[in-house]
Amino acid sequence: MPPDMPAVAAVVALSATIGLAVQIRPKALDPWTVVPNLWGMVVAPPGWKKSPAIAEAMAPLHKLERDANHEHSTAMAAWQMEVDQTALMNSAIKSKGLQALKKDPEAKAPDLIPEPVEPVAKRYVVNNFTLEALGEVMISNPNGVLAFADELYGLLKMADKPGNEELYSFLLTAWNGNGGFRSTGSAGVNGSSSSAALLCWVAFSRGALMST
């Protein structure tokens, strides 16, 4: 197995983990900023064990994804309990306030307890997706995510899916990691917006290697 196959996946996975947390300004007196955003592709003939090579290099990132999913599940359970408690307390507050208003129409309405904020799932890797769904993931994860495609052809064909008409435009915006993107959504009304679209890619494709 050529070492550059897992190396490509490992370097891109590290880039996705760093994301927008580290940015570079090569010029001391210039605001020009470079984001360490990398795209990688492995091209090799069938039988060269491309999938195992990339899977091994991607294993640490997938572990981070599993750990984040577990943490989010725990946080969601705690959040749901807090939501239920808040609803009960607000119901009691409303009932007490209604009784007070019946006695005195000019009485001040009681303040309700704000609803708890729903936990956001930390994402590291996305696979098969629509552009709208990807936009929502990136809004919730402004540091960026890694998109993994099993075949480069399949990645390019994603644009044929309903709702993915703007995929190519998005990819051109996201390649350098600091361009904002606004999607109007499939209905042209409820879209998503990302101030800095950072997307790392890992893909592989069947092909012939050329040597000189």
C-alpha positions as CSV (number, residue, x, y, z in Angstrom):
1,M,0.0,0.0,0.0
2,P,1.5,3.4,-1.0
3,P,2.0,5.5,2.1
4,D,0.6,8.6,0.4
5,M,-2.9,7.1,0.3
6,P,-3.4,7.2,4.1
7,A,-1.3,10.3,4.3
8,V,-3.7,12.3,2.2
9,A,-6.6,11.3,4.4
10,A,-4.7,12.0,7.6
11,V,-3.5,15.5,6.6
12,V,-7.0,16.5,5.4
13,A,-8.6,15.1,8.6
14,L,-6.1,17.2,10.7
15,S,-7.1,20.2,8.6
16,A,-10.8,19.6,9.3
17,T,-10.1,19.3,13.0
18,I,-8.2,22.6,13.1
19,G,-10.8,24.3,11.0
20,L,-11.2,28.0,11.5
21,A,-9.5,27.9,15.0
22,V,-6.2,28.7,13.4
23,Q,-5.8,31.2,10.6
24,I,-2.7,32.7,9.0
25,R,-1.8,36.2,8.0
26,P,1.3,36.0,5.8
27,K,1.8,39.7,5.6
28,A,2.3,41.8,8.8
29,L,0.5,44.9,7.5
30,D,-2.1,43.2,5.3
31,P,-5.5,41.8,6.5
32,W,-5.2,39.0,3.9
33,T,-6.0,35.8,5.9
34,V,-5.4,32.2,4.9
35,V,-7.3,29.3,6.4
36,P,-5.6,25.8,6.5
37,N,-8.4,24.2,4.5
38,L,-7.4,21.2,2.5
39,W,-9.1,19.0,-0.1
40,G,-7.7,15.6,-0.8
41,M,-8.3,12.9,-3.3
42,V,-6.8,9.4,-3.8
43,V,-6.6,8.1,-7.3
44,A,-5.5,4.5,-7.7
45,P,-6.5,1.3,-9.7
46,P,-9.0,-1.2,-8.3
47,G,-7.6,-3.5,-5.7
48,W,-5.1,-1.0,-4.2
49,K,-6.9,-1.0,-0.9
50,K,-7.9,2.7,-1.1
51,S,-10.8,2.2,1.3
52,P,-8.9,0.5,4.1
53,A,-6.1,3.1,3.8
54,I,-8.4,6.0,4.1
55,A,-10.6,4.3,6.8
56,E,-7.5,3.8,9.0
57,A,-6.4,7.4,8.7
58,M,-10.0,8.7,9.3
59,A,-10.5,6.5,12.4
60,P,-9.5,9.2,15.0
61,L,-11.9,11.7,13.4
62,H,-14.7,9.2,13.4
63,K,-14.0,8.5,17.1
64,L,-14.3,12.2,17.8
65,E,-17.7,12.1,16.0
66,R,-18.9,9.1,18.1
67,D,-17.8,10.8,21.3
68,A,-19.6,14.0,20.3
69,N,-22.7,12.1,19.5
70,H,-22.6,10.5,22.9
71,E,-22.1,13.8,24.6
72,H,-25.0,15.3,22.6
73,S,-27.3,12.5,23.5
74,T,-26.6,13.0,27.2
75,A,-27.0,16.8,26.8
76,M,-30.3,16.3,25.0
77,A,-31.7,14.1,27.8
78,A,-30.8,16.8,30.4
79,W,-32.2,19.5,28.2
80,Q,-35.5,17.7,27.7
81,M,-35.8,17.3,31.5
82,E,-35.1,21.0,31.9
83,V,-37.7,21.8,29.3
84,D,-40.3,19.8,31.1
85,Q,-39.5,21.4,34.4
86,T,-39.6,24.9,32.9
87,A,-43.0,24.1,31.3
88,L,-44.4,23.0,34.7
89,M,-43.0,26.1,36.5
90,N,-44.3,28.4,33.8
91,S,-47.7,26.8,34.0
92,A,-47.8,27.5,37.8
93,I,-46.6,31.0,37.2
94,K,-49.4,31.6,34.6
95,S,-52.0,30.2,36.9
96,K,-50.9,32.4,39.8
97,G,-50.7,35.4,37.5
98,L,-54.2,34.7,36.1
99,Q,-55.7,34.6,39.6
100,A,-53.9,37.9,40.5
101,L,-55.3,39.6,37.3
102,K,-58.8,38.4,38.1
103,K,-58.5,40.2,41.5
104,D,-56.8,43.2,40.1
105,P,-56.9,43.8,36.3
106,E,-54.1,46.3,36.6
107,A,-51.8,43.9,38.3
108,K,-48.4,43.3,36.6
109,A,-48.2,40.1,34.6
110,P,-45.5,37.8,36.1
111,D,-42.4,37.1,34.1
112,L,-42.0,33.6,32.7
113,I,-38.9,31.5,33.0
114,P,-37.0,31.5,29.6
115,E,-36.9,28.1,27.8
116,P,-33.6,26.4,27.9
117,V,-31.5,26.5,24.7
118,E,-31.4,23.2,22.9
119,P,-27.9,21.7,22.7
120,V,-26.1,21.8,19.4
121,A,-24.6,18.6,18.0
122,K,-20.9,18.9,17.4
123,R,-20.1,17.5,13.9
124,Y,-16.8,16.5,12.4
125,V,-17.7,14.4,9.4
126,V,-20.6,14.4,6.9
127,N,-21.3,11.9,4.1
128,N,-24.3,11.8,1.9
129,F,-26.2,15.1,2.2
130,T,-28.3,17.8,0.6
131,L,-26.9,21.3,0.4
132,E,-29.6,22.6,2.7
133,A,-28.8,20.0,5.4
134,L,-25.1,20.7,5.0
135,G,-25.8,24.4,5.5
136,E,-27.6,23.7,8.8
137,V,-24.7,21.6,10.0
138,M,-22.1,24.2,9.1
139,I,-24.2,27.0,10.8
140,S,-24.2,24.9,14.0
141,N,-20.5,24.1,13.6
142,P,-18.8,27.3,12.5
143,N,-15.3,25.8,12.9
144,G,-16.0,23.6,9.8
145,V,-16.6,20.0,9.0
146,L,-15.1,17.3,6.7
147,A,-17.1,15.8,3.9
148,F,-16.2,12.3,3.0
149,A,-17.1,10.8,-0.4
150,D,-16.7,7.1,-1.1
151,E,-16.3,7.9,-4.8
152,L,-15.5,11.2,-6.5
153,Y,-18.1,10.4,-9.2
154,G,-20.7,10.1,-6.4
155,L,-19.7,13.4,-5.0
156,L,-20.1,15.2,-8.3
157,K,-23.4,13.5,-8.9
158,M,-24.8,14.9,-5.6
159,A,-25.6,18.1,-7.6
160,D,-28.3,16.1,-9.4
161,K,-30.3,15.6,-6.2
162,P,-33.3,17.8,-5.7
163,G,-32.3,20.7,-3.4
164,N,-28.6,20.4,-4.4
165,E,-28.8,22.7,-7.5
166,E,-26.5,25.2,-5.9
167,L,-23.9,22.6,-4.8
168,Y,-21.2,23.5,-7.4
169,S,-21.6,27.2,-6.5
170,F,-21.2,26.3,-2.8
171,L,-18.1,24.2,-3.4
172,L,-16.4,27.1,-5.3
173,T,-17.2,29.4,-2.3
174,A,-16.1,26.9,0.3
175,W,-12.8,25.7,-1.1
176,N,-10.7,28.3,0.6
177,G,-12.5,28.1,4.0
178,N,-13.4,31.8,4.6
179,G,-16.1,32.7,2.1
180,G,-19.7,33.2,3.2
181,F,-22.5,31.5,1.5
182,R,-26.3,32.2,1.4
183,S,-28.7,29.5,0.2
184,T,-32.3,30.4,-0.6
185,G,-33.4,26.8,-0.1
186,S,-35.3,24.6,-2.5
187,A,-38.5,26.6,-2.0
188,G,-36.6,29.9,-2.5
189,V,-37.7,31.2,0.9
190,N,-36.3,29.5,4.0
191,G,-32.6,29.2,3.3
192,S,-29.5,28.9,5.4
193,S,-26.6,31.3,5.7
194,S,-23.0,30.7,6.8
195,S,-20.6,33.6,7.4
196,A,-17.5,31.5,6.8
197,A,-18.0,28.2,4.9
198,L,-15.1,25.8,5.7
199,L,-15.4,22.4,4.1
200,C,-12.6,19.8,3.9
201,W,-13.0,17.0,1.4
202,V,-11.6,13.5,1.3
203,A,-12.6,11.4,-1.7
204,F,-11.1,8.6,-3.8
205,S,-11.5,7.5,-7.3
206,R,-10.7,4.5,-9.5
207,G,-8.1,5.3,-12.1
208,A,-4.8,4.5,-13.6
209,L,-1.5,5.7,-12.2
210,M,1.0,7.1,-14.6
211,S,4.7,6.8,-14.1
212,T,7.7,8.2,-16.1
